Structures are given as C-alpha cells and as structure tokens.
Amino acid sequence: MNLILLLAAVAAWLAWKGRRKSAGAGETIPAEPPRWFPYHWVYPRVRRFAWLGIVPRWVRRSIGWGLVALVVGWNANPWLTVLVVMLAAGAGGAVVHRTRDRRRHFRDLVVPLWMTVANLLEVPRGESIRVWLTVPYRLDADNARVVLRVPRDFRGSDMQRHEITALMERRLPGEWESEWDWGRFCVTFKHPPAPPKYVAYADVVAELLRSPEARPLVGLGTRGEAVRGDFDQEAPHWALSMGTGAGKSTFLRTVVAQAARRTDDPAGVERVDICDPKRISLNCFRGVPGVYIHKTAEAWVRVVREFRAEMERRYDVLDHDEKANFPRRLLVIEEMNSFTRLIQEWWNSIREKSDPRTPPVMNDIAFILNQGRQAKMHMLSVFQQMNARAAGGSEARDQYGMKILARFSPAAWNMLVGTYPRPKSSRHPGRAIVMVGDDQRTIQMIDMSPEAAREFALNGRQPVGESPQSPQTSLTKPATSLPGSTPVSVPGQSPDITGGNGHTVFVAGSDGIARPTLRAVPEPEPEPEPEPVVGLDNGAEFLGMKKEAFKKARQRDSIPGEFRSGASPAWTPEALTEWHLNRPRAGARTIKEGAAS
C-alpha cells in the first residue's frame, strides 16, 4: 500500500509540474523542447528542477496520467493491469526500435547543423529546432527538400547568405542547390539534376584539348559542366577507391592520355611511370613517348626509388633557386591492393633477419606523398578498397587530396569520408563521387576506349620502337621518257644500282631498257644472347665479390633487369656489370651538384 501511495504522489507531482504557466511581469516562458529529444546539453536551463525540462511536456503528462491509471487499475484488476502494462511496454519498445535511425538522424545531423546555423541567423536560444529547420530522413531521394526558416529581421547580406548556403551544402550529403524566398522568409535546398547518363569520348574532345596540364578533365557534372582536377592547388595526389567493374581502368586511360599528350612539351609533362600489377590494364600506352609501363616487383621498387631521388634532386635545386620551375611527373599505381601484397612477398623472399618487416619502398611512397607537390611530382593510386594497409598507413592515406569513389561499401565511406548520413552508392556505370576536402561532386566518367586513348596520347607522333614507313612508289615504268622517270629522281629510290639500301633497283633487260626490280636485302644474323648468371654464388663470383657483400649490396640497391630462373634470381652479364659500376659504395658520400667546381 505504501508503494501505491508513493507512485500516486509522484504521478500527481509530475502532472502538476507539467502544467502551463502564464508569463508574469519580467517572466518568460521557457520554450517547449522538441518532441522526444533531450536537450539539456543543447539549451541548458538554470532553475530549480531544471532536469525536468529535458523531457517533453507530453511525455511528462503521459507518465503522470499513466501512473494514475496504473494505481487505479491495480486496485481494480491486478492481473489485467499487468497484461496491459506488458503489452504497452512491448509496443513502446517496438516503436523505439523502429524510430532508432530517425532519432540518430536528428541527433547526429539536424541538431549539430542547427546549432551552427542558429548563430549565423541570430535566432534566440531555446527555440524549437523543428519550427526553424526541416530535414527529411531520406535525403538521397530526388525530391528531397531541406527548408530553413529565416527571421523576419534578418538582413541577409551577400556574405551572410553565402556563408549559410556553403555551410548547409557542406554538411548535407550529396550535392545541393539553394533558393532564397524572401516572401516566405526561408531558404530551400534541393538536389540539382543528375549528371549525364553516358559521356562518350567524341562528346568531350574539345574539352580534353582545352585541358591545362595541371587540370586534367575527369568527367561531367550535374549540369553537364566539365569537372577537372587540380594538381597545383587542390590535390597534388589522387586516389581511386572503386569496386570491381566501376571503371578504374577507363578513368586512368582518360587522365594518363591527357598527361602523355604533353610529354613532348619541355614545360609540360616530363614522363609518366605506370606500375601495373594486372599487366594488361594500360597496354594501350605501350610505345607512347614519355610513358613507361613496369610490370614486376623489382621494376616497381626501382622506379619508386628513382621517383623519390628525382624529387629530392628538385628540392636541392629549389634550395638554391626558389623560382626554379620543373616539368610535371606522374607515378600511376594500378591496383594498389595487389601492388602492396606483391611488394611484401618480394621483400620477404630477399629480406634478412636484420632487415625491417616493412618494405623500404613503402617509406619512399610516404615521402613522395608528403613532399611531392612543390616539386611537381604527383601520385595517382587505384584501390579496390582504400584501407590503411594498402595505402601504407593512415597518415599516407590522408595525403591523397582528391578521392574518387564509385561502387563503394558503407565501410569504405566511413573510412575515407566519415560524414553522416552516407550517400547511396550508385550502380549506374561510370557514376562516381569526387571528394576534395569537404566538397563533394557527382560526375559521370568519360568512356574512352584504349584505341582512342592511344591516338589522343600520341598526338600524331610516332610510337617508340616503330620506324616511319617509306613512301610508296610505283613499279610501272612509263613507256615514254618523262621528267622524274630516271632512277635518281624517283622518290624513295637510290641511284645506287646495287640495291644495297633495300629499295627498288633498275636492271637492264635484253632489249636495253632498264626495268625496276625488287631485290630483297638479307637481314643481319642476330648475335647470340649471352648465358644468364643464375644464383647469388655465381653473381658474386662473376663480380669478384664475397657472397655476403654481394647479398647486402643487392638489398641496398636492387639490380635492374633481375628475373627468376626457377627458385633463384638471375641476371644478364651486362646488367650485373652496369649495376656493379654504378652502385653506391658503402661509406661514400654523395656530392651535391654545384658543390665542386
């Protein structure tokens, strides 16, 4: 009975505390907190029993009258009361569970957004959020509208409006457009139109030709506008985190083709190095001047080391001349997840007990990411999932200023961006999200075929290793003597009747008339290839070194052109000799350029 009386007293007291008060002279009514959300840390109240203000009034009344009903029902029929209480508790738990995501949406997005915007709008403290800001739960819907009320005394200068719209667009997931309505005193945010469904190479040839070497075209935006990256200002290094079939190779072809087209410009792009674990992704650039494709772990280690050495050399030049300018260099790593695993396997096969577990090439990559911008040394890495292990650590991962995401998982978004709520990953082919800092843009990537990428990159130049074709000449001699019919004046022919140059020769017939005759030129016999040097013992013996010294020197400086013969490393004699002559000796100091005259 004492418990029943205590519950009844608590119910009556809660009902009395939940009544409305009239405002007297000098007294203000505290604003009613929004429904179902505790706001004691948002709008603190300094008064007695202030903790009751964190509970909405309708909840307090419901609790009070519910306790009264519980007391009355217990005296009337205890078992029926217990059954009703159990059913009500179950229904309440189900409602709480179903509305959990909406409460999180309100707590993690709406409240922090309003706390910032309220200060810009100079809204009095204690105002209800739901009255001033409406944010739908399904923000990814095409017809989603975010409405922010504006006080009627808000002047709204251009700077204030820009600050408010920039803040809202940055905090809300996806892309948004603002529209100010001074008739209703509100600003409405809505999604812009979607990017084009498909972008062909022929549609953007003019934009590709207009692209500066520092700002390659990456796709078309929501209004069909050209979206470009920026190596100099926004993002010196780029990373692609895309699932299988999302268009990684197509994106790379677009960017590499624009860079390779400018390798003939001394002030443009010096060279593009591609590390390709798949070995087939970018074969369309094979032979393009200034583009070098590397397909083995030894070659990757060598090119990354040389890339870092060039970066440090440029900083030595900048140390003496701060205004020095350099051509741009790109290091492209396709399938970084496979690249990291293969490098680790290669390092484990040659590592000694005293060597570190992490391959030194990963430290070189970290240095390039940290210091490459001013030296115009840029990295473009491709990931299936851009986790810290594949990127070389979380610190190295954060150095990628521009991230392109497509067909990403929720875990990938939380790991790389972390904003809430997450945008929905589109399954549309070629659709991607470009993140530069907090700015987010949706693009449609360009469908550039391997043939089109190669033709665009060559820009009319002859591929490396291919000689230009000789002009075609007619083998029919005119019956009459015409200018240009003599052997000397025929284009592509030589007056040497011996035919030593492999062109058409003229041989006099029985009637005394010289007729053109094709004479094959015998090809020179290839020189026999030297036998490779196989194994560490044979390599040390070939160079006249001790085996341990040869092994440590090989670890410090990898041998170019190394390959495997069975389970043993092997080299050509020329490669070993050149490496031995050029390798740095232990204890030797490197003299900077200009230090000695």
URCOR-V104678 format. One record per run of one state. SS is the DSSP state (h for helix, s for strand, l for the rest). FROM is the first residue (numbers start at 1). TO is the last residue. If there is no record, write none. Layout:
ss:SS from:FROM to:TO
ss:SS from:FROM to:TO
//
This chain:
ss:l from:1 to:1
ss:h from:2 to:17
ss:l from:18 to:49
ss:h from:50 to:54
ss:l from:55 to:56
ss:h from:57 to:76
ss:l from:77 to:77
ss:h from:78 to:98
ss:l from:99 to:99
ss:h from:100 to:121
ss:l from:122 to:128
ss:h from:129 to:132
ss:s from:133 to:135
ss:l from:136 to:144
ss:s from:145 to:149
ss:l from:150 to:157
ss:h from:158 to:171
ss:l from:172 to:176
ss:s from:177 to:181
ss:l from:182 to:185
ss:s from:186 to:190
ss:l from:191 to:198
ss:s from:199 to:200
ss:h from:201 to:203
ss:l from:204 to:204
ss:h from:205 to:210
ss:l from:211 to:216
ss:s from:217 to:220
ss:l from:221 to:225
ss:s from:226 to:228
ss:l from:229 to:237
ss:s from:238 to:242
ss:l from:243 to:247
ss:h from:248 to:260
ss:l from:261 to:268
ss:s from:269 to:276
ss:l from:277 to:282
ss:h from:283 to:285
ss:l from:286 to:290
ss:s from:291 to:294
ss:l from:295 to:296
ss:h from:297 to:320
ss:l from:321 to:327
ss:s from:328 to:334
ss:l from:335 to:335
ss:h from:336 to:350
ss:l from:351 to:359
ss:h from:360 to:371
ss:l from:372 to:376
ss:s from:377 to:383
ss:l from:384 to:387
ss:h from:388 to:391
ss:l from:392 to:393
ss:h from:394 to:398
ss:l from:399 to:401
ss:s from:402 to:406
ss:l from:407 to:409
ss:h from:410 to:416
ss:l from:417 to:430
ss:s from:431 to:436
ss:l from:437 to:438
ss:s from:439 to:444
ss:l from:445 to:445
ss:s from:446 to:447
ss:l from:448 to:449
ss:h from:450 to:458
ss:l from:459 to:504
ss:s from:505 to:508
ss:l from:509 to:513
ss:s from:514 to:517
ss:l from:518 to:532
ss:s from:533 to:534
ss:l from:535 to:535
ss:h from:536 to:543
ss:l from:544 to:546
ss:h from:547 to:556
ss:l from:557 to:562
ss:s from:563 to:565
ss:l from:566 to:567
ss:s from:568 to:571
ss:l from:572 to:572
ss:h from:573 to:582
ss:l from:583 to:597
//
